[in-house]
Amino acid sequence: MKEGQNKTGDMPVEEFRKYGYQVVDWIADYLKNVEKYPVLSQINPGDVKSKIPAQPPQQGESFDKIIKDVDEIIMPGITHWNHPNFMAYFNSTSSAPGILAEMFSAALNVNGMLWKTSPSVTELEEASLNWFRQMLGFPEAFWGIIYDTASVSSMHAIAAAREQVSQFLFRKKGMAGRAEVPRLRLYCTEHSHSSIDKGAIAMGIGVEGIRKIPVDNQFRMIPEELEKAIKEDKAEGWFPFCTVATVGTTSSTSIDPVDEIGDICTRENIWFHVDGAYGGIAAVLPEMRHIFKGIEKADSIVVNPHKWMFTPIDLSVFFTKKPEILKRAFSLVAEYLKTQEGETVQNYMDYGVQLGRRFRSLKLWFIIRYFGVEGIQNRIQEHLDLAKNLKVEIEKDKTFEIMAPMPFSVICFRFHPEQLSDEKSIDEINEKLMSEVNATGELFISHTKLNNKLVLRIAISGIRTEKRHVDQAWKLIQTKAKELI
Ligand SMILES: *Cc1c(COP(=O)(O)O)cnc(C)c1O
């Protein structure tokens, strides 16, 4: 037994106090100095693993040594999502109140599977999601639950959609080997997130059960095409059961017309899920509520506070008007989990695949309280403004072009010097530009394909991103681009 160690083997409380302060100091320094790190980790595959012994230590090690290895082994392999110049994908940054909430959550270590197993977990989730729902302007009819990620939220939407088709008794009889059951069809677009396809695969719909509806020139689902597809499918014996619209698609942040798609789904009695994992947060601004016009027609919605609301990953919010269908899909109460409270409380384990649940609502509650609705609105507005201004700057430089409309704070653009005219060379020079920019460690941007063209993306959604970072990013891109011609 190490000196000072108590009988349980855990760290003695006084030692915890000492290291606790030390870790908080470490975190504070990290947040203060995050800009000094290269945004994108500069290491090679295998570098981290090669520094970790292949066998676990037989004897316990000192905490000093463990912390030292965080600095020496782990930190070089970190890509800094918290860095103000992380402008790739959709940035997700953590804020101080969120970090502190995670400390409470780990310390309390409660499991909110049942109301009874920690009433505060269930009741704070209910209360904070009620706040969050109001902040986004969603009707009261929407009930909420927290899952880890949007991928899992959408998978549960598809599970509920399948359960809604009650006549086939999928829960009881399964889907395979049943000649009397038609093939189910789910509709989305090629711009929907891959998690929709994965969710459909997980739910037994099959890749062929996913039909991608054509989009217009702004990458939005064309409602008339959806209507046509449903009609065609029905004539061919498919059973349309679910449509997914996206508010803020992953490539270009386009917005599918929720209102019109909602009408079609209502008429056809098809489950209507809206994926607003990133873009949905913008609805905290009343002027942005138009993105969800017609949302009352949706059966379910996903919005991720861990993307654009400064919440440490992971925290995804799923809303549905039909929690009873979700419950019907999953509720399975073993004898040892039966409690006396009955219908007076809700047990979140009934609404999904997982039993154990972390105390995630704590961080949502901390963040909403610490920032206040106005504080969150101000940050989101700032990001929208920064992106608008940068777009103007990009437009001024005739060697660049904007490649998609910009409803939120993600700019899709590319370098297109007049010397180059064939698409292949333009793709190549943009790929080169991106890798050179990212190799500097000063900025991290990503790419996508739109209409078969390689397009660069700058996403401005980090809490630490200010005007000077955006200016610096643009200057770097311009400098590197000039060097390429
Ligand atoms: C990021 C994103 C997802 C996936 O989110 P996870 O929480 O990482 O699963 C799904 N849909 C959209 C539109 C997204 O932007």
The ligand as an SDF file (V2000), in Angstrom:
LIG
                    3D

 15 15  0  0  0  0  0  0  0  0999 V2000
  -23.2910   16.8960  -36.3480 C   0  0  0  0  0  0  0  0  0  0  0  0
  -24.5810   16.4710  -36.9310 C   0  0  0  0  0  0  0  0  0  0  0  0
  -25.0960   15.1970  -36.6580 C   0  0  0  0  0  0  0  0  0  0  0  0
  -24.3580   14.1890  -35.8110 C   0  0  0  0  0  0  0  0  0  0  0  0
  -24.1780   14.6500  -34.5260 O   0  0  0  0  0  0  0  0  0  0  0  0
  -23.5950   13.7140  -33.3630 P   0  0  0  0  0  0  0  0  0  0  0  0
  -24.0970   14.3570  -32.1240 O   0  0  0  0  0  0  0  0  0  0  0  0
  -22.1100   13.7780  -33.5010 O   0  0  0  0  0  0  0  0  0  0  0  0
  -24.1120   12.3470  -33.5750 O   0  0  0  0  0  0  0  0  0  0  0  0
  -26.3080   14.8650  -37.2040 C   0  0  0  0  0  0  0  0  0  0  0  0
  -26.9920   15.7100  -37.9860 N   0  0  0  0  0  0  0  0  0  0  0  0
  -26.5180   16.9450  -38.2890 C   0  0  0  0  0  0  0  0  0  0  0  0
  -27.3240   17.8550  -39.1650 C   0  0  0  0  0  0  0  0  0  0  0  0
  -25.3050   17.3620  -37.7570 C   0  0  0  0  0  0  0  0  0  0  0  0
  -24.8520   18.5890  -38.0390 O   0  0  0  0  0  0  0  0  0  0  0  0
  1  2  1  0
  2  3  1  0
  2 14  2  0
  3  4  1  0
  3 10  2  0
  4  5  1  0
  5  6  1  0
  6  7  2  0
  6  8  1  0
  6  9  1  0
 10 11  1  0
 11 12  2  0
 12 13  1  0
 12 14  1  0
 14 15  1  0
M  END
$$$$
